[in-house]
Amino acid sequence: AAIPGCGLQPIYGDRTGDAVLTRLAAIEISPMRGLLGVEMYNHLRDSLSPSGQPVSPTYQLQLEFQTYRVALITDSDSQVRRFNLVVATTYNLFEIESGSLLDSGSSRVVTSYNVIKTNNFGTSIAEQEAQLRGIRQASRQIVWTLTVFFKQLLSDTTQNYENRGTTS
């Protein structure tokens, strides 16, 4: 059921909603290294399949990401007092059986943190928290992108099937 006049359709609100959730739950995520890789893996796993790892996955999601800092504000003594932290992620979604690439994309998230002049530990914690925020936001973007991909894929399949049925 679409909202009249605007062209928008709910993602989960029709018969393809369950199929989208089923396909998202069938994604196996390739392991990633490091603390941030584990954080991204866990966040994606929880978002794609809240019931846990898929028993017989149909798709494989491969990701790469990098983080880097950009100086944002300098103080009168030429010391940087605020940084933007960028999390740049690329992903590829493969069908496991055929090995074919189904979708690929990227995500770029910018978070920021302050440098505390008198507290190196506080600055370090602020940077770590900015990294974790960026990883969680990038994960959400990827989940939404995959959700839209499967929704469009299923809608196209349904429309093609319905169109074939009416022209015969």
Backbone bond lengths (Angstrom), bond angles and torsions (degrees), N, CA, C in turn:
res aa  C-N    CA-C-N  psi(-1)  N-CA   C-N-CA  omega(-1)  CA-C   N-CA-C  phi
1 A - - - 1.449 - - 1.514 108.33 -
2 A 1.304 116.26 111.14 1.455 121.75 -179.35 1.520 109.99 -87.59
3 I 1.314 115.46 156.24 1.449 120.82 174.12 1.527 106.08 -78.48
4 P 1.337 118.28 122.82 1.464 119.85 -174.05 1.528 112.79 -60.32
5 G 1.313 115.04 134.47 1.451 120.82 170.98 1.511 116.64 86.55
6 C 1.320 119.22 -19.57 1.463 118.48 -175.12 1.521 113.07 -101.38
7 G 1.317 118.33 -16.64 1.455 120.88 178.53 1.519 114.27 82.00
8 L 1.323 118.41 -0.58 1.466 121.36 179.82 1.518 109.95 -89.09
9 Q 1.322 115.49 145.16 1.455 121.34 176.48 1.517 108.19 -128.70
10 P 1.323 117.98 143.12 1.465 119.42 177.83 1.522 110.49 -66.69
11 I 1.311 116.74 145.77 1.461 120.16 -178.54 1.522 110.87 -74.56
12 Y 1.332 117.39 -44.43 1.456 120.58 -174.59 1.526 112.86 -104.21
13 G 1.328 118.80 -3.60 1.446 121.91 -168.28 1.508 116.57 -85.35
14 D 1.302 120.40 4.81 1.454 120.36 179.13 1.526 109.26 -129.67
15 R 1.307 116.82 -168.27 1.465 119.64 -174.55 1.521 113.12 -68.23
16 T 1.330 118.20 -20.02 1.464 118.99 177.69 1.528 111.75 -82.96
17 G 1.329 117.90 -10.55 1.465 120.87 -179.41 1.515 113.13 -58.54
18 D 1.345 117.07 -46.53 1.461 120.32 178.40 1.521 111.28 -64.60
19 A 1.321 116.52 -37.57 1.471 120.66 179.42 1.524 110.75 -65.63
20 V 1.338 117.19 -37.66 1.466 120.87 177.22 1.521 109.64 -63.27
21 L 1.324 117.25 -47.62 1.465 121.00 179.97 1.528 111.16 -62.33
22 T 1.330 117.03 -38.43 1.460 121.15 178.29 1.527 110.69 -63.57
23 R 1.315 116.73 -42.63 1.473 120.23 179.58 1.522 111.70 -68.40
24 L 1.322 116.78 -39.97 1.472 119.44 177.02 1.531 110.63 -61.51
25 A 1.336 116.11 -39.86 1.468 120.51 -179.45 1.527 112.11 -70.45
26 A 1.337 118.56 -15.34 1.462 122.24 -179.24 1.530 112.39 -93.43
27 I 1.329 116.78 13.71 1.470 120.79 -179.93 1.523 109.99 -93.66
28 E 1.320 114.71 125.04 1.462 121.69 173.00 1.527 107.31 -94.09
29 I 1.307 116.58 131.07 1.469 121.08 -178.15 1.523 107.91 -100.60
30 S 1.324 115.76 128.02 1.465 119.77 176.54 1.522 109.23 -66.73
31 P 1.328 117.13 140.02 1.471 120.03 179.97 1.527 111.48 -62.81
32 M 1.323 115.30 149.44 1.463 122.31 177.55 1.522 108.66 -125.03
33 R 1.318 115.91 152.65 1.457 120.27 -175.83 1.518 111.96 -93.93
34 G 1.307 114.88 158.31 1.454 122.34 174.53 1.522 112.72 83.25
35 L 1.313 115.29 167.86 1.459 122.01 -179.21 1.523 111.38 -59.49
36 L 1.329 116.80 -44.58 1.464 119.65 -179.87 1.524 111.72 -68.66
37 G 1.326 117.50 -34.73 1.455 120.90 176.04 1.524 111.81 -64.04
38 V 1.314 116.55 -41.28 1.469 120.97 177.19 1.523 109.89 -65.36
39 E 1.320 116.81 -41.54 1.471 120.79 178.62 1.533 110.51 -61.71
40 M 1.335 116.96 -44.54 1.464 119.82 179.63 1.522 110.17 -65.89
41 Y 1.313 117.54 -45.15 1.464 121.75 178.87 1.534 110.29 -55.90
42 N 1.330 116.83 -50.46 1.467 121.07 -178.02 1.524 111.94 -63.00
43 H 1.312 116.84 -42.46 1.461 119.87 -179.26 1.532 110.12 -65.73
44 L 1.321 117.62 -43.36 1.460 120.83 177.54 1.533 111.11 -63.73
45 R 1.333 116.26 -44.36 1.476 120.10 -179.27 1.533 110.20 -60.38
46 D 1.331 116.89 -45.45 1.469 120.87 179.89 1.521 111.82 -65.09
47 S 1.327 117.46 -35.07 1.462 121.22 -177.81 1.527 112.36 -78.53
48 L 1.324 116.72 -39.15 1.463 120.31 -176.74 1.524 112.23 -79.35
49 S 1.313 115.90 -37.92 1.469 120.28 -175.87 1.516 109.36 -143.88
50 P 1.327 117.04 85.31 1.469 120.09 -177.83 1.524 113.76 -58.05
51 S 1.333 117.92 -21.75 1.465 120.04 -179.55 1.523 112.77 -84.97
52 G 1.315 118.15 0.57 1.461 120.93 176.08 1.515 113.27 114.76
53 Q 1.315 114.76 -168.66 1.467 122.64 -177.34 1.522 110.18 -62.95
54 P 1.354 118.55 136.48 1.465 119.91 178.99 1.532 111.51 -65.57
55 V 1.334 115.72 139.60 1.462 120.97 -178.98 1.527 110.82 -70.51
56 S 1.319 116.42 -48.26 1.467 120.46 177.50 1.531 107.91 -129.50
57 P 1.328 116.45 86.49 1.463 120.01 -175.97 1.526 112.44 -66.38
58 T 1.321 114.66 147.47 1.457 122.01 177.97 1.527 110.80 -101.96
59 Y 1.324 115.24 -28.15 1.466 121.37 -174.72 1.526 109.65 -125.54
60 Q 1.337 114.55 156.15 1.461 120.13 173.98 1.521 108.57 -126.79
61 L 1.319 115.19 131.11 1.458 122.14 178.96 1.522 108.09 -106.61
62 Q 1.328 116.21 120.53 1.459 121.88 177.09 1.515 108.04 -111.01
63 L 1.322 116.10 131.02 1.459 121.33 -176.68 1.512 111.08 -128.56
64 E 1.314 114.13 150.40 1.460 122.48 169.30 1.515 106.80 -136.63
65 F 1.318 116.22 141.72 1.457 118.78 177.78 1.519 109.53 -145.32
66 Q 1.299 114.05 158.52 1.460 120.34 173.35 1.521 108.20 -142.03
67 T 1.310 115.09 152.73 1.459 120.53 175.50 1.524 108.13 -122.05
68 Y 1.310 114.88 145.13 1.457 119.14 174.03 1.524 109.23 -151.03
69 R 1.337 114.77 157.60 1.461 121.09 -177.80 1.517 110.25 -106.83
70 V 1.337 114.37 147.82 1.457 121.54 175.55 1.531 107.01 -128.98
71 A 1.336 116.35 123.92 1.465 120.30 178.94 1.522 109.21 -63.68
72 L 1.320 115.76 134.58 1.452 119.54 -173.63 1.527 112.31 -115.30
73 I 1.302 117.30 -50.40 1.466 121.14 -176.87 1.523 108.85 -129.47
74 T 1.294 115.20 131.19 1.459 119.40 175.08 1.522 109.19 -110.70
75 D 1.311 113.99 149.87 1.457 121.02 179.64 1.533 108.69 -87.30
76 S 1.312 116.25 173.51 1.473 120.97 -179.13 1.530 112.05 -61.37
77 D 1.352 117.09 -22.62 1.464 120.38 178.14 1.537 111.88 -91.25
78 S 1.330 116.98 16.90 1.467 124.94 177.96 1.526 113.44 66.03
79 Q 1.302 117.61 19.48 1.457 121.89 175.02 1.524 109.30 -94.85
80 V 1.323 115.68 138.65 1.465 120.57 179.32 1.525 108.55 -73.06
81 R 1.325 116.42 130.87 1.468 121.24 -178.03 1.529 112.47 -115.61
82 R 1.313 117.41 -7.87 1.466 120.71 177.90 1.527 108.90 -151.49
83 F 1.325 114.71 138.02 1.458 121.69 178.50 1.521 110.43 -122.85
84 N 1.314 115.81 144.83 1.458 121.25 163.34 1.514 106.18 -92.64
85 L 1.305 116.70 136.64 1.443 122.04 177.16 1.531 107.21 -113.89
86 V 1.320 116.38 122.66 1.466 122.03 -176.07 1.528 108.98 -105.56
87 V 1.331 115.51 132.13 1.463 122.01 172.95 1.523 106.46 -113.75
88 A 1.326 115.97 110.88 1.471 122.06 -179.76 1.530 107.81 -107.22
89 T 1.328 116.28 123.45 1.459 122.02 -175.13 1.525 110.07 -126.56
90 T 1.310 116.56 139.44 1.461 121.82 170.05 1.522 107.64 -123.28
91 Y 1.330 115.83 147.53 1.462 119.09 179.38 1.524 110.31 -139.96
92 N 1.324 114.34 155.91 1.460 123.21 173.81 1.520 107.74 -134.14
93 L 1.326 116.32 132.21 1.459 122.28 177.40 1.525 108.02 -109.56
94 F 1.332 115.75 120.68 1.459 121.91 -178.68 1.525 110.18 -113.31
95 E 1.316 115.70 147.73 1.461 120.29 167.99 1.520 105.79 -84.60
96 I 1.315 117.35 124.92 1.461 121.30 -173.08 1.525 111.63 -64.83
97 E 1.326 117.83 -45.20 1.467 121.49 -174.95 1.524 112.63 -60.79
98 S 1.321 117.16 -46.99 1.469 120.29 -176.67 1.530 112.82 -95.02
99 G 1.340 116.47 -19.65 1.460 120.34 -176.35 1.514 113.37 77.22
100 S 1.331 117.07 7.39 1.466 120.05 -176.49 1.528 111.48 -80.41
101 L 1.307 114.46 145.20 1.457 121.82 177.25 1.525 108.39 -78.35
102 L 1.324 116.51 120.99 1.457 120.97 -178.89 1.522 112.66 -95.78
103 D 1.321 115.92 -38.39 1.463 120.45 -176.44 1.518 108.57 -156.10
104 S 1.301 115.13 151.24 1.463 120.66 173.97 1.513 107.47 -148.01
105 G 1.296 115.90 157.72 1.454 119.13 -179.53 1.507 111.38 -173.91
106 S 1.301 114.19 -173.73 1.461 119.88 -179.70 1.520 109.46 -144.81
107 S 1.293 113.75 162.70 1.462 121.85 179.53 1.524 107.19 -140.46
108 R 1.296 115.96 140.85 1.468 120.53 176.81 1.518 107.38 -135.26
109 V 1.312 115.41 119.49 1.462 122.15 -177.71 1.521 108.11 -121.90
110 V 1.328 115.73 138.15 1.460 121.23 177.59 1.523 108.59 -119.29
111 T 1.319 115.79 123.17 1.459 121.78 171.47 1.527 106.78 -120.34
112 S 1.304 117.11 173.70 1.463 118.54 -179.49 1.523 110.33 -143.79
113 Y 1.311 114.95 163.20 1.464 120.80 176.41 1.523 108.73 -153.22
114 N 1.315 114.31 157.35 1.462 121.67 -179.97 1.520 110.40 -96.46
115 V 1.308 115.92 148.70 1.451 122.60 172.23 1.526 106.71 -93.30
116 I 1.315 115.76 123.77 1.462 120.50 179.78 1.528 107.37 -91.30
117 K 1.293 114.64 115.75 1.465 121.81 -171.80 1.528 112.71 -55.23
118 T 1.304 117.40 -39.19 1.461 120.88 -172.42 1.524 113.84 -105.23
119 N 1.339 117.83 8.60 1.455 119.03 -173.63 1.525 110.55 -145.56
120 N 1.335 116.99 94.75 1.461 121.54 179.24 1.527 112.27 -64.04
121 F 1.325 116.28 -38.25 1.460 120.14 179.58 1.527 110.47 -63.01
122 G 1.314 116.84 -44.50 1.470 121.17 178.18 1.520 111.81 -61.05
123 T 1.321 116.54 -39.56 1.462 120.85 177.54 1.525 110.50 -65.04
124 S 1.331 116.90 -41.89 1.456 121.40 178.90 1.533 111.09 -62.14
125 I 1.313 116.97 -43.71 1.468 121.01 178.39 1.525 110.00 -65.13
126 A 1.321 117.98 -40.92 1.470 121.70 178.88 1.529 110.05 -61.58
127 E 1.330 117.50 -40.11 1.467 120.72 178.33 1.527 111.18 -66.41
128 Q 1.329 116.97 -43.15 1.464 120.47 178.17 1.528 111.29 -61.24
129 E 1.323 116.44 -43.29 1.468 120.37 179.09 1.534 111.13 -64.10
130 A 1.325 117.32 -38.01 1.469 120.80 177.03 1.527 110.14 -64.27
131 Q 1.337 117.30 -39.69 1.462 120.79 177.11 1.529 110.81 -62.77
132 L 1.324 116.77 -45.24 1.467 120.58 -179.34 1.528 111.14 -65.39
133 R 1.328 117.20 -40.25 1.478 120.41 176.04 1.526 110.43 -60.61
134 G 1.322 115.80 -43.79 1.461 120.42 179.64 1.519 112.35 -63.51
135 I 1.321 117.45 -42.07 1.464 122.26 178.74 1.527 110.21 -63.21
136 R 1.333 117.12 -44.04 1.471 120.29 179.84 1.528 110.76 -64.77
137 Q 1.331 117.27 -41.73 1.469 120.11 179.31 1.529 110.99 -66.51
138 A 1.319 117.24 -41.08 1.477 120.37 178.08 1.528 109.98 -63.33
139 S 1.320 117.06 -40.39 1.462 121.06 177.72 1.526 110.89 -60.86
140 R 1.330 116.47 -44.00 1.473 119.99 178.60 1.524 111.41 -61.63
141 Q 1.328 116.21 -42.00 1.468 119.74 178.93 1.528 111.01 -61.33
142 I 1.320 116.91 -41.79 1.458 120.80 -179.73 1.527 110.64 -66.17
143 V 1.328 117.17 -42.41 1.466 120.36 178.15 1.525 110.34 -61.18
144 W 1.322 117.67 -44.60 1.467 120.08 179.04 1.526 111.31 -64.28
145 T 1.307 117.25 -39.93 1.467 120.84 178.89 1.527 110.53 -63.42
146 L 1.330 116.95 -43.51 1.465 120.33 178.38 1.529 111.14 -66.88
147 T 1.321 117.04 -36.99 1.463 120.89 177.60 1.523 110.45 -61.34
148 V 1.321 116.15 -46.63 1.466 120.20 178.76 1.530 110.41 -64.97
149 F 1.327 117.56 -39.46 1.463 120.92 177.89 1.522 110.94 -57.89
150 F 1.338 117.05 -50.18 1.462 119.84 -178.93 1.530 111.76 -67.97
151 K 1.311 117.37 -36.59 1.466 120.85 177.36 1.533 109.94 -60.56
152 Q 1.330 116.58 -46.98 1.470 120.27 179.03 1.519 111.18 -65.82
153 L 1.319 116.96 -40.81 1.461 121.11 179.18 1.528 110.32 -60.45
154 L 1.315 116.51 -46.66 1.460 120.46 -179.93 1.522 111.75 -69.59
155 S 1.326 117.84 -36.92 1.467 120.76 177.59 1.517 110.82 -64.96
156 D 1.342 116.63 -42.58 1.464 120.52 178.45 1.523 110.55 -63.26
157 T 1.329 116.91 -41.98 1.459 121.34 179.22 1.520 110.12 -63.44
158 T 1.331 116.95 -44.58 1.468 121.55 179.59 1.521 110.79 -64.21
159 Q 1.320 117.50 -44.29 1.466 120.81 -179.87 1.521 110.99 -64.52
160 N 1.334 116.95 -41.97 1.472 119.83 178.52 1.519 110.58 -62.95
161 Y 1.320 117.35 -40.49 1.454 121.32 179.29 1.526 110.37 -65.96
162 E 1.346 116.19 -44.99 1.453 120.13 -179.65 1.529 111.38 -66.65
163 N 1.331 117.13 -38.47 1.468 120.80 178.50 1.529 110.91 -66.24
164 R 1.312 117.80 -39.46 1.464 120.17 177.52 1.518 110.75 -64.15
165 G 1.324 116.16 -37.21 1.455 120.28 -179.13 1.521 111.94 -67.88
166 T 1.324 119.04 -31.49 1.468 121.45 -177.64 1.518 112.44 -85.78
167 T 1.335 118.94 -22.08 1.462 120.01 -177.60 1.517 112.01 -91.12
168 S 1.317 118.13 -13.01 1.467 120.36 -177.62 1.510 111.12 -74.72
